[in-house]
């Protein structure tokens, strides 16, 4: 078991040192694929497309639900979505958690949603809770099928971050650890909001 862990760390380190190019798969401008998974804490379902749109009912000046032709009027709010694919065994992923948390708190109340996406094979709820407590994570964590995440989002190179605009298009991809992560995310979000 120790040899497998050692090999994983060596392979991850080598991948992080290689220049990263996206020669296949998802690229900036492409429609972001939907991904469905479970909340790491309460097992509720996450659907990326549902996270990007919030439907409410319009209210009139008195606070009552507005009607048109006898039907309640729906209002839709679209959100930018920031996805951070990580693994609890990826050291650069863990290193960027405080920065990602900081950016998320900076944009609280804005039309942007943040989500961690765990690609570990079969993590336990206790392992995820330990990670949440250790790094003070308040952002939801989505548990997905690892193979599906790798296939749809090329998330086999970590850390991997995607910023998806309100039209469900990939606006930015950040691969590998970056000392300038906060500035990159903030600049992109300010442009999209």
MDTraj code that builds the backbone (N, CA, C; nanometers):
import mdtraj as md
import numpy as np

residues = "UNK UNK UNK UNK UNK UNK UNK UNK UNK UNK UNK UNK UNK UNK UNK UNK UNK UNK UNK UNK UNK UNK UNK UNK UNK UNK UNK UNK UNK UNK UNK UNK UNK UNK UNK UNK UNK UNK UNK UNK UNK UNK UNK UNK UNK UNK UNK UNK UNK UNK UNK UNK UNK UNK UNK UNK UNK UNK UNK UNK UNK UNK UNK UNK UNK UNK UNK UNK UNK UNK UNK UNK UNK UNK UNK UNK UNK UNK UNK UNK UNK UNK UNK UNK UNK UNK UNK UNK UNK UNK UNK UNK UNK UNK UNK UNK UNK UNK UNK UNK UNK UNK UNK UNK UNK UNK UNK UNK UNK UNK UNK UNK UNK UNK UNK UNK UNK UNK UNK UNK UNK UNK UNK UNK UNK UNK UNK UNK UNK UNK UNK UNK UNK UNK UNK UNK UNK UNK UNK UNK UNK UNK UNK UNK UNK UNK UNK UNK UNK UNK UNK UNK UNK UNK UNK UNK UNK UNK UNK UNK UNK UNK UNK UNK UNK UNK UNK UNK UNK UNK UNK UNK UNK UNK UNK UNK UNK UNK UNK UNK UNK UNK UNK UNK UNK UNK UNK UNK UNK UNK UNK UNK UNK".split()
xyz = np.array([
    [0.0826, -0.1189, 0.0000],
    [0.0000, 0.0000, 0.0000],
    [0.0872, 0.1255, 0.0000],
    [0.1963, 0.1232, 0.0819],
    [0.2856, 0.2384, 0.0876],
    [0.3505, 0.2643, -0.0477],
    [0.3835, 0.1565, -0.1206],
    [0.4444, 0.1735, -0.2529],
    [0.3474, 0.2387, -0.3506],
    [0.2201, 0.2022, -0.3422],
    [0.1193, 0.2633, -0.4295],
    [0.1067, 0.4122, -0.4006],
    [0.1073, 0.4470, -0.2742],
    [0.0971, 0.5887, -0.2355],
    [0.2203, 0.6646, -0.2838],
    [0.3387, 0.6058, -0.2645],
    [0.4623, 0.6684, -0.3104],
    [0.4596, 0.6902, -0.4615],
    [0.4162, 0.5881, -0.5352],
    [0.4079, 0.5997, -0.6816],
    [0.3091, 0.7085, -0.7227],
    [0.1968, 0.7193, -0.6509],
    [0.0984, 0.8232, -0.6821],
    [0.1596, 0.9622, -0.6647],
    [0.2319, 0.9828, -0.5533],
    [0.2945, 1.1134, -0.5280],
    [0.4011, 1.1442, -0.6329],
    [0.4782, 1.0465, -0.6728],
    [0.5812, 1.0674, -0.7753],
    [0.5159, 1.1030, -0.9078],
    [0.4134, 1.0283, -0.9461],
    [0.3445, 1.0552, -1.0729],
    [0.2792, 1.1929, -1.0715],
    [0.2168, 1.2294, -0.9594],
    [0.1534, 1.3611, -0.9468],
    [0.2582, 1.4708, -0.9575],
    [0.3725, 1.4529, -0.8930],
    [0.4795, 1.5537, -0.8979],
    [0.5318, 1.5710, -1.0385],
    [0.5510, 1.4625, -1.1099],
    [0.5998, 1.4700, -1.2476],
    [0.4988, 1.5430, -1.3349],
    [0.3713, 1.5092, -1.3202],
    [0.2680, 1.5761, -1.3994],
    [0.2636, 1.7257, -1.3722],
    [0.2851, 1.7662, -1.2488],
    [0.2809, 1.9078, -1.2136],
    [0.3995, 1.9847, -1.2707],
    [0.5098, 1.9160, -1.2947],
    [0.6273, 1.9824, -1.3490],
    [0.6236, 1.9940, -1.5008],
    [0.5443, 1.9122, -1.5662],
    [0.5349, 1.9171, -1.7118],
    [0.4554, 2.0383, -1.7560],
    [0.4915, 2.0961, -1.8716],
    [0.4077, 2.2055, -1.9230],
    [0.2703, 2.1505, -1.9568],
    [0.1695, 2.2234, -1.9156],
    [0.0335, 2.1741, -1.9326],
    [-0.0304, 2.2388, -2.0542],
    [-0.0729, 2.1571, -2.1473],
    [-0.1472, 2.2054, -2.2631],
    [-0.2715, 2.1220, -2.2764],
    [-0.3744, 2.1819, -2.3217],
    [-0.5003, 2.1102, -2.3376],
    [-0.5148, 2.0718, -2.4846],
    [-0.4515, 1.9619, -2.5236],
    [-0.4537, 1.9216, -2.6633],
    [-0.5762, 1.8376, -2.6968],
    [-0.6526, 1.7998, -2.5989],
    [-0.7731, 1.7222, -2.6233],
    [-0.8775, 1.7594, -2.5207],
    [-1.0009, 1.7304, -2.5515],
    [-1.1062, 1.7499, -2.4531],
    [-1.1559, 1.8918, -2.4423],
    [-1.2017, 1.9253, -2.3259],
    [-1.2678, 2.0518, -2.2966],
    [-1.1713, 2.1694, -2.3075],
    [-1.2172, 2.2773, -2.3707],
    [-1.1333, 2.3951, -2.3891],
    [-1.2155, 2.5206, -2.3649],
    [-1.1490, 2.6338, -2.3511],
    [-1.2161, 2.7620, -2.3324],
    [-1.3096, 2.7857, -2.4519],
    [-1.4326, 2.8283, -2.4211],
    [-1.5330, 2.8524, -2.5246],
    [-1.6286, 2.7364, -2.5447],
    [-1.5889, 2.6173, -2.5014],
    [-1.6763, 2.5000, -2.5142],
    [-1.7894, 2.5080, -2.4121],
    [-1.9012, 2.4436, -2.4456],
    [-2.0094, 2.4312, -2.3487],
    [-1.9623, 2.3381, -2.2376],
    [-1.9808, 2.3830, -2.1153],
    [-1.9398, 2.3026, -2.0001],
    [-2.0334, 2.1832, -1.9863],
    [-1.9777, 2.0634, -1.9770],
    [-2.0641, 1.9465, -1.9593],
    [-2.1282, 1.9440, -1.8215],
    [-2.2488, 1.8920, -1.8166],
    [-2.3161, 1.8776, -1.6882],
    [-2.2483, 1.7660, -1.6100],
    [-2.2501, 1.7775, -1.4819],
    [-2.1922, 1.6769, -1.3942],
    [-2.2861, 1.6635, -1.2759],
    [-2.3157, 1.5416, -1.2398],
    [-2.4068, 1.5157, -1.1284],
    [-2.3321, 1.4360, -1.0226],
    [-2.3517, 1.4736, -0.8980],
    [-2.2862, 1.4043, -0.7880],
    [-2.3614, 1.4289, -0.6587],
    [-2.2955, 1.3987, -0.5484],
    [-2.3590, 1.4101, -0.4179],
    [-2.2814, 1.5055, -0.3277],
    [-2.3548, 1.5740, -0.2418],
    [-2.2934, 1.6579, -0.1411],
    [-2.2162, 1.5675, -0.0462],
    [-2.0939, 1.6045, -0.0162],
    [-2.0073, 1.5210, 0.0669],
    [-2.0603, 1.5033, 0.2085],
    [-2.1394, 1.5972, 0.2554],
    [-2.1853, 1.5919, 0.3942],
    [-2.3227, 1.5284, 0.4097],
    [-2.4184, 1.5719, 0.3306],
    [-2.5553, 1.5250, 0.3570],
    [-2.6140, 1.4349, 0.2473],
    [-2.5357, 1.3989, 0.1494],
    [-2.5774, 1.3084, 0.0412],
    [-2.6883, 1.3639, -0.0479],
    [-2.7178, 1.4950, -0.0378],
    [-2.8133, 1.5529, -0.1328],
    [-2.7461, 1.5570, -0.2701],
    [-2.8276, 1.5657, -0.3746],
    [-2.7722, 1.5616, -0.5104],
    [-2.7319, 1.6996, -0.5579],
    [-2.6212, 1.7041, -0.6312],
    [-2.5758, 1.8246, -0.6993],
    [-2.5886, 1.8016, -0.8495],
    [-2.6333, 1.9040, -0.9190],
    [-2.6399, 1.9035, -1.0646],
    [-2.5836, 2.0381, -1.1076],
    [-2.4720, 2.0375, -1.1806],
    [-2.4066, 2.1631, -1.2151],
    [-2.5005, 2.2600, -1.2860],
    [-2.5793, 2.2108, -1.3789],
    [-2.6697, 2.2999, -1.4522],
    [-2.7740, 2.3619, -1.3591],
    [-2.8207, 2.2869, -1.2607],
    [-2.9179, 2.3414, -1.1658],
    [-2.8538, 2.4469, -1.0748],
    [-2.7247, 2.4323, -1.0467],
    [-2.6555, 2.5309, -0.9641],
    [-2.6388, 2.6647, -1.0360],
    [-2.6445, 2.6615, -1.1681],
    [-2.6199, 2.7819, -1.2463],
    [-2.7438, 2.8697, -1.2629],
    [-2.8604, 2.8187, -1.2282],
    [-2.9844, 2.8946, -1.2450],
    [-3.0692, 2.8815, -1.1188],
    [-3.1199, 2.9949, -1.0732],
    [-3.2104, 2.9949, -0.9589],
    [-3.3436, 3.0514, -1.0067],
    [-3.4502, 2.9774, -0.9837],
    [-3.5836, 3.0215, -1.0242],
    [-3.6591, 3.0673, -0.9001],
    [-3.7156, 3.1885, -0.9091],
    [-3.7996, 3.2413, -0.8023],
    [-3.9262, 3.2972, -0.8665],
    [-4.0205, 3.3373, -0.7840],
    [-4.1421, 3.4002, -0.8342],
    [-4.1347, 3.5495, -0.8077],
    [-4.1717, 3.6259, -0.9084],
    [-4.1683, 3.7714, -0.8993],
    [-4.2738, 3.8194, -0.7991],
    [-4.2382, 3.9257, -0.7270],
    [-4.3318, 3.9844, -0.6311],
    [-4.3669, 4.1260, -0.6756],
    [-4.4892, 4.1669, -0.6419],
    [-4.5304, 4.3026, -0.6759],
    [-4.4809, 4.3997, -0.5687],
    [-4.5189, 4.5278, -0.5819],
    [-4.4716, 4.6306, -0.4888],
    [-4.5185, 4.6094, -0.3450],
    [-4.6244, 4.5296, -0.3261],
    [-4.6755, 4.4993, -0.1922],
    [-4.6133, 4.3733, -0.1319],
    [-4.5294, 4.3068, -0.2092],
    [-4.4656, 4.1849, -0.1608],
    [-4.5433, 4.0578, -0.1911],
    [-4.6578, 4.0730, -0.2598],
    [-4.7373, 3.9550, -0.2971],
    [-4.6836, 3.8978, -0.4282],
    [-4.7084, 3.7709, -0.4493],
    [-4.6637, 3.7080, -0.5737],
    [-4.7365, 3.7714, -0.6926],
    [-4.6569, 3.8126, -0.7915],
    [-4.7123, 3.8765, -0.9105],
    [-4.7724, 3.7708, -1.0024],
    [-4.8826, 3.8075, -1.0677],
    [-4.9483, 3.7165, -1.1622],
    [-4.9620, 3.7837, -1.2976],
    [-4.9587, 3.7001, -1.3995],
    [-4.9842, 3.7459, -1.5353],
    [-5.0674, 3.6370, -1.6020],
    [-5.1826, 3.6751, -1.6534],
    [-5.2750, 3.5794, -1.7156],
    [-5.3114, 3.4659, -1.6196],
    [-5.3253, 3.4997, -1.4899],
    [-5.3664, 3.4018, -1.3900],
    [-5.2551, 3.3097, -1.3424],
    [-5.1323, 3.3315, -1.3905],
    [-5.0201, 3.2456, -1.3503],
    [-4.9148, 3.3298, -1.2806],
    [-4.8467, 3.2671, -1.1851],
    [-4.7381, 3.3357, -1.1171],
    [-4.6241, 3.3593, -1.2159],
    [-4.5596, 3.4758, -1.2043],
    [-4.4516, 3.5130, -1.2951],
    [-4.3188, 3.4614, -1.2395],
    [-4.2483, 3.3861, -1.3214],
    [-4.1192, 3.3296, -1.2805],
    [-4.0066, 3.4254, -1.3167],
    [-3.9053, 3.4276, -1.2298],
    [-3.7832, 3.5034, -1.2569],
    [-3.6653, 3.4071, -1.2464],
    [-3.5722, 3.4228, -1.3376],
    [-3.4555, 3.3355, -1.3387],
    [-3.3301, 3.4184, -1.3163],
    [-3.2462, 3.3740, -1.2245],
    [-3.1175, 3.4368, -1.1982],
    [-3.0108, 3.3381, -1.2434],
    [-2.9192, 3.3858, -1.3276],
    [-2.8102, 3.3003, -1.3753],
    [-2.6840, 3.3314, -1.2967],
    [-2.6053, 3.2269, -1.2709],
    [-2.4836, 3.2385, -1.1922],
    [-2.3624, 3.1945, -1.2727],
    [-2.2492, 3.2568, -1.2430],
    [-2.1198, 3.2076, -1.2890],
    [-2.0839, 3.0944, -1.1933],
    [-2.0189, 2.9913, -1.2429],
    [-1.9841, 2.8758, -1.1608],
    [-1.8332, 2.8545, -1.1632],
    [-1.7742, 2.8406, -1.0450],
    [-1.6302, 2.8152, -1.0336],
    [-1.6129, 2.6763, -0.9731],
    [-1.5533, 2.5875, -1.0511],
    [-1.5343, 2.4486, -1.0089],
    [-1.3877, 2.4243, -0.9784],
    [-1.3608, 2.3657, -0.8642],
    [-1.2247, 2.3332, -0.8256],
    [-1.2147, 2.1822, -0.8061],
    [-1.1565, 2.1131, -0.9033],
    [-1.1363, 1.9684, -0.8956],
    [-1.0123, 1.9423, -0.8107],
    [-1.0255, 1.8542, -0.7120],
    [-0.9147, 1.8282, -0.6215],
    [-0.9180, 1.6828, -0.5744],
    [-0.8068, 1.6441, -0.5148],
    [-0.7947, 1.5152, -0.4480],
    [-0.7272, 1.5407, -0.3133],
    [-0.7672, 1.4678, -0.2123],
    [-0.7081, 1.4882, -0.0796],
    [-0.5633, 1.4410, -0.0745],
    [-0.5162, 1.3686, -0.1767],
    [-0.3769, 1.3241, -0.1824],
    [-0.2910, 1.4151, -0.2696],
    [-0.3500, 1.5182, -0.3271],
    [-0.2787, 1.6115, -0.4145],
    [-0.2308, 1.7304, -0.3311],
    [-0.1019, 1.7385, -0.3057],
    [-0.0455, 1.8439, -0.2215],
    [-0.0738, 1.9836, -0.2786],
    [-0.0542, 2.0087, -0.4092],
    [-0.0866, 2.1412, -0.4620],
    [-0.2351, 2.1753, -0.4470],
    [-0.3223, 2.0756, -0.4550],
    [-0.4659, 2.0990, -0.4345],
    [-0.4911, 2.1499, -0.2932],
    [-0.4293, 2.0855, -0.1969],
    [-0.4476, 2.1241, -0.0575],
    [-0.3869, 2.2620, -0.0307],
    [-0.2777, 2.2917, -0.0996],
    [-0.2097, 2.4195, -0.0811],
    [-0.2960, 2.5370, -0.1286],
    [-0.3801, 2.5146, -0.2299],
    [-0.4601, 2.6257, -0.2818],
    [-0.5966, 2.6404, -0.2134],
    [-0.6322, 2.5506, -0.1227],
    [-0.7620, 2.5587, -0.0544],
    [-0.7828, 2.6928, 0.0170],
    [-0.6870, 2.7432, 0.0957],
    [-0.7111, 2.8717, 0.1627],
    [-0.7384, 2.9867, 0.0645],
    [-0.6690, 2.9865, -0.0479],
    [-0.6902, 3.0912, -0.1482],
    [-0.8295, 3.0805, -0.2086],
    [-0.8701, 2.9595, -0.2428],
    [-1.0025, 2.9384, -0.3018],
    [-1.1118, 2.9781, -0.2026],
    [-1.0944, 2.9416, -0.0754],
    [-1.1904, 2.9800, 0.0287],
    [-1.1995, 3.1325, 0.0399],
    [-1.0842, 3.1992, 0.0335],
    [-1.0776, 3.3453, 0.0456],
    [-1.1525, 3.4118, -0.0708],
    [-1.1301, 3.3630, -0.1912],
    [-1.1979, 3.4207, -0.3089],
    [-1.3487, 3.3995, -0.2978],
    [-1.3901, 3.2817, -0.2543],
    [-1.5329, 3.2529, -0.2405],
    [-1.5977, 3.3472, -0.1398],
    [-1.5302, 3.3737, -0.0286],
    [-1.5889, 3.4641, 0.0710],
    [-1.5911, 3.6079, 0.0185],
    [-1.4967, 3.6431, -0.0649],
    [-1.4917, 3.7774, -0.1252],
    [-1.6109, 3.8025, -0.2185],
    [-1.6602, 3.6970, -0.2819],
    [-1.7700, 3.7101, -0.3780],
    [-1.9047, 3.6646, -0.3202],
    [-1.9105, 3.6505, -0.1896],
    [-2.0349, 3.6094, -0.1240],
    [-2.1442, 3.7127, -0.1532],
    [-2.2624, 3.6657, -0.1897],
    [-2.3734, 3.7546, -0.2214],
    [-2.3765, 3.7998, -0.3660],
    [-2.2740, 3.7660, -0.4439],
    [-2.2700, 3.8005, -0.5868],
    [-2.3264, 3.6831, -0.6665],
    [-2.3456, 3.7036, -0.7935],
    [-2.4046, 3.6000, -0.8792],
    [-2.2975, 3.5028, -0.9285],
    [-2.2324, 3.4420, -0.8307],
    [-2.1303, 3.3419, -0.8587],
    [-2.1393, 3.2341, -0.7515],
    [-2.1205, 3.1108, -0.7924],
    [-2.1218, 2.9980, -0.6985],
    [-1.9913, 2.9210, -0.7116],
    [-1.9427, 2.8757, -0.5969],
    [-1.8176, 2.8017, -0.5899],
    [-1.8467, 2.6593, -0.5464],
    [-1.7686, 2.5653, -0.5998],
    [-1.7901, 2.4256, -0.5681],
    [-1.6575, 2.3503, -0.5754],
    [-1.6285, 2.2725, -0.4728],
    [-1.5179, 2.1775, -0.4785],
    [-1.5719, 2.0495, -0.5387],
    [-1.4930, 1.9862, -0.6240],
    [-1.5322, 1.8569, -0.6799],
    [-1.4224, 1.7571, -0.6471],
    [-1.4566, 1.6609, -0.5626],
    [-1.3614, 1.5608, -0.5172],
    [-1.3528, 1.4473, -0.6188],
    [-1.2301, 1.4142, -0.6608],
    [-1.2110, 1.3049, -0.7563],
    [-1.1348, 1.1873, -0.6955],
    [-1.1319, 1.1811, -0.5636],
    [-1.0712, 1.0654, -0.4977],
    [-1.1576, 0.9426, -0.5218],
    [-1.0952, 0.8260, -0.5367],
    [-1.1764, 0.7049, -0.5498],
    [-1.2295, 0.6611, -0.4126],
    [-1.3605, 0.6632, -0.3974],
    [-1.4288, 0.6149, -0.2775],
    [-1.3813, 0.6744, -0.1448],
    [-1.3793, 0.8070, -0.1316],
    [-1.3428, 0.8625, -0.0006],
    [-1.4565, 0.8394, 0.0990],
    [-1.4202, 0.8286, 0.2236],
    [-1.5224, 0.8105, 0.3268],
    [-1.5719, 0.9467, 0.3743],
    [-1.6892, 0.9466, 0.4336],
    [-1.7453, 1.0702, 0.4879],
    [-1.6535, 1.1256, 0.5980],
    [-1.5915, 1.0381, 0.6756],
    [-1.5008, 1.0813, 0.7821],
    [-1.3776, 1.1516, 0.7245],
    [-1.3240, 1.1010, 0.6131],
    [-1.2085, 1.1645, 0.5493],
    [-1.2442, 1.3045, 0.4999],
    [-1.3616, 1.3184, 0.4405],
    [-1.4052, 1.4490, 0.3894],
    [-1.4308, 1.5447, 0.5059],
    [-1.4952, 1.4972, 0.6120],
    [-1.5205, 1.5826, 0.7284],
    [-1.3896, 1.6293, 0.7913],
    [-1.2899, 1.5418, 0.7954],
    [-1.1590, 1.5787, 0.8492],
    [-1.0963, 1.6889, 0.7641],
    [-1.1052, 1.6762, 0.6326],
    [-1.0523, 1.7774, 0.5411],
    [-1.1245, 1.9110, 0.5589],
    [-1.2567, 1.9056, 0.5694],
    [-1.3373, 2.0272, 0.5889],
    [-1.2961, 2.0986, 0.7177],
    [-1.2799, 2.0237, 0.8245],
    [-1.2409, 2.0827, 0.9531],
    [-1.0972, 2.1348, 0.9511],
    [-1.0076, 2.0590, 0.8898],
    [-0.8665, 2.0962, 0.8862],
    [-0.8437, 2.2249, 0.8081],
    [-0.9190, 2.2448, 0.6983],
    [-0.8976, 2.3604, 0.6106],
    [-1.0102, 2.4636, 0.6189],
    [-1.0993, 2.4511, 0.7163],
    [-1.2098, 2.5460, 0.7351],
    [-1.2881, 2.5687, 0.6055],
    [-1.3264, 2.4617, 0.5417],
    [-1.3975, 2.4706, 0.4140],
    [-1.5457, 2.4945, 0.4399],
    [-1.5972, 2.6016, 0.3814],
    [-1.7412, 2.6299, 0.3920],
    [-1.8090, 2.6184, 0.2559],
    [-1.7313, 2.5910, 0.1540],
    [-1.7815, 2.5733, 0.0175],
    [-1.8293, 2.4288, 0.0040],
    [-1.9430, 2.4078, -0.0633],
    [-1.9898, 2.2694, -0.0812],
    [-1.8876, 2.1837, -0.1561],
    [-1.8856, 2.0563, -0.1212],
    [-1.7985, 1.9590, -0.1868],
    [-1.8867, 1.8562, -0.2560],
    [-1.8637, 1.8409, -0.3850],
    [-1.9413, 1.7468, -0.4662],
    [-1.8596, 1.6191, -0.4855],
    [-1.9219, 1.5060, -0.4577],
    [-1.8601, 1.3760, -0.4797],
    [-1.9106, 1.3236, -0.6134],
    [-1.8188, 1.2895, -0.7032],
    [-1.8574, 1.2473, -0.8379],
    [-1.7954, 1.1128, -0.8712],
    [-1.8415, 1.0580, -0.9801],
    [-1.7781, 0.9402, -1.0374],
    [-1.6450, 0.9866, -1.0970],
    [-1.5359, 0.9330, -1.0469],
    [-1.4029, 0.9759, -1.0875],
    [-1.3825, 0.9662, -1.2390],
    [-1.4233, 0.8558, -1.2977],
    [-1.4043, 0.8364, -1.4416],
    [-1.4831, 0.9388, -1.5227],
    [-1.6029, 0.9705, -1.4770],
    [-1.6845, 1.0697, -1.5470],
    [-1.6200, 1.2084, -1.5396],
    [-1.5667, 1.2446, -1.4244],
    [-1.4986, 1.3746, -1.4084],
    [-1.3752, 1.3806, -1.4968],
    [-1.2990, 1.2726, -1.5021],
    [-1.1802, 1.2688, -1.5869],
    [-1.2196, 1.2831, -1.7340],
    [-1.3246, 1.2128, -1.7735],
    [-1.3667, 1.2143, -1.9133],
    [-1.4252, 1.3490, -1.9536],
    [-1.5138, 1.4032, -1.8716],
    [-1.5835, 1.5267, -1.9093],
    [-1.4999, 1.6523, -1.8888],
    [-1.4162, 1.6536, -1.7841],
    [-1.3434, 1.7748, -1.7490],
    [-1.1917, 1.7585, -1.7517],
    [-1.1413, 1.6498, -1.8056],
    [-0.9967, 1.6258, -1.8082],
    [-0.9363, 1.6491, -1.6697],
    [-1.0062, 1.6053, -1.5676],
    [-0.9649, 1.6322, -1.4294],
    [-0.8655, 1.5305, -1.3777],
    [-0.7919, 1.4668, -1.4677],
    [-0.6895, 1.3738, -1.4225],
    [-0.5581, 1.4467, -1.3961],
    [-0.5516, 1.5754, -1.4279],
    [-0.4392, 1.6609, -1.3926],
    [-0.4894, 1.7574, -1.2864],
    [-0.4310, 1.7530, -1.1693],
    [-0.4803, 1.8320, -1.0567],
    [-0.3725, 1.9253, -1.0033],
    [-0.4124, 2.0346, -0.9399],
    [-0.5482, 2.0870, -0.9326],
    [-0.5931, 2.1401, -1.0682],
    [-0.7229, 2.1438, -1.0860],
    [-0.7821, 2.1892, -1.2126],
    [-0.9053, 2.2706, -1.1780],
    [-0.9078, 2.3940, -1.2245],
    [-1.0142, 2.4863, -1.1908],
    [-1.0798, 2.5366, -1.3194],
    [-1.2120, 2.5410, -1.3187],
    [-1.2885, 2.5897, -1.4336],
    [-1.3780, 2.7040, -1.3898],
    [-1.3807, 2.8099, -1.4702],
    [-1.4763, 2.9176, -1.4490],
    [-1.5722, 2.9124, -1.5671],
    [-1.7002, 2.8938, -1.5347],
    [-1.8043, 2.8755, -1.6367],
    [-1.8955, 2.9972, -1.6315],
    [-1.9170, 3.0594, -1.7488],
    [-1.9977, 3.1818, -1.7520],
    [-2.1467, 3.1507, -1.7443],
    [-2.2282, 3.2549, -1.7450],
    [-2.3729, 3.2398, -1.7283],
    [-2.4393, 3.1711, -1.8474],
    [-2.3681, 3.1584, -1.9577],
    [-2.4217, 3.0901, -2.0764],
    [-2.3740, 2.9448, -2.0830],
    [-2.3176, 2.8958, -1.9719],
    [-2.2680, 2.7578, -1.9585],
    [-2.1471, 2.7299, -2.0477],
    [-2.0692, 2.8330, -2.0763],
    [-1.9469, 2.8178, -2.1560],
    [-1.8247, 2.8274, -2.0649],
    [-1.7243, 2.7454, -2.0940],
    [-1.5996, 2.7502, -2.0185],
    [-1.5299, 2.8809, -2.0541],
    [-1.5073, 2.9651, -1.9539],
    [-1.4422, 3.0937, -1.9763],
    [-1.2940, 3.0883, -1.9441],
    [-1.2575, 3.0077, -1.8445],
    [-1.1171, 2.9991, -1.8049],
    [-1.0897, 2.8620, -1.7446],
    [-0.9703, 2.8108, -1.7756],
    [-0.9223, 2.6856, -1.7178],
    [-0.7865, 2.7149, -1.6548],
    [-0.7733, 2.6791, -1.5292],
    [-0.6450, 2.6958, -1.4599],
    [-0.6000, 2.5568, -1.4178],
    [-0.4872, 2.5132, -1.4727],
    [-0.4346, 2.3799, -1.4421],
    [-0.3057, 2.3922, -1.3632],
    [-0.2919, 2.3077, -1.2638],
    [-0.1720, 2.3103, -1.1817],
    [-0.1794, 2.4214, -1.0793],
    [-0.0862, 2.4207, -0.9869],
    [-0.0845, 2.5213, -0.8813],
    [-0.0271, 2.6517, -0.9344],
    [-0.0860, 2.7621, -0.8913],
    [-0.0388, 2.8938, -0.9317],
    [-0.0343, 2.9857, -0.8101],
    [0.0761, 3.0566, -0.7942],
    [0.0877, 3.1551, -0.6860],
    [-0.0065, 3.2725, -0.7108],
    [-0.0510, 3.2883, -0.8349],
    [-0.1364, 3.4002, -0.8746],
    [-0.2828, 3.3585, -0.8878],
    [-0.3198, 3.2497, -0.8237],
    [-0.4551, 3.1952, -0.8366],
    [-0.5617, 3.2981, -0.7996],
    [-0.5446, 3.3634, -0.6869],
    [-0.6454, 3.4597, -0.6427],
    [-0.6670, 3.5696, -0.7461],
    [-0.5593, 3.6279, -0.7950],
    [-0.5697, 3.7362, -0.8934],
    [-0.6353, 3.6879, -1.0221],
    [-0.6014, 3.5669, -1.0670],
    [-0.6600, 3.5125, -1.1896],
    [-0.8109, 3.4937, -1.1762],
    [-0.8531, 3.4358, -1.0647],
    [-0.9963, 3.4114, -1.0443],
    [-1.0708, 3.5448, -1.0302],
    [-1.0193, 3.6349, -0.9476],
    [-1.0863, 3.7627, -0.9230],
    [-1.0994, 3.8420, -1.0531],
    [-0.9931, 3.8485, -1.1313],
    [-0.9977, 3.9223, -1.2575],
    [-1.1044, 3.8649, -1.3510],
    [-1.1065, 3.7342, -1.3648],
    [-1.2052, 3.6698, -1.4530],
    [-1.3467, 3.6915, -1.4035],
    [-1.3689, 3.6752, -1.2738],
    [-1.5038, 3.6932, -1.2188],
    [-1.5510, 3.8370, -1.2335],
    [-1.4624, 3.9330, -1.2106],
    [-1.5015, 4.0734, -1.2279],
    [-1.5428, 4.1022, -1.3721],
    [-1.4755, 4.0389, -1.4677],
    [-1.5127, 4.0564, -1.6088],
    [-1.6490, 3.9939, -1.6373],
    [-1.6762, 3.8795, -1.5777],
    [-1.8016, 3.8084, -1.6061],
    [-1.9219, 3.8640, -1.5307],
    [-1.8982, 3.9301, -1.4180],
    [-2.0081, 3.9844, -1.3398],
    [-2.0305, 4.1269, -1.3816],
])
top = md.Topology()
chain = top.add_chain()
for i, resn in enumerate(residues, 1):
    res = top.add_residue(resn, chain, resSeq=i)
    for name in ("N", "CA", "C"):
        top.add_atom(name, md.element.get_by_symbol(name[0]), res)
traj = md.Trajectory(xyz[None], top)
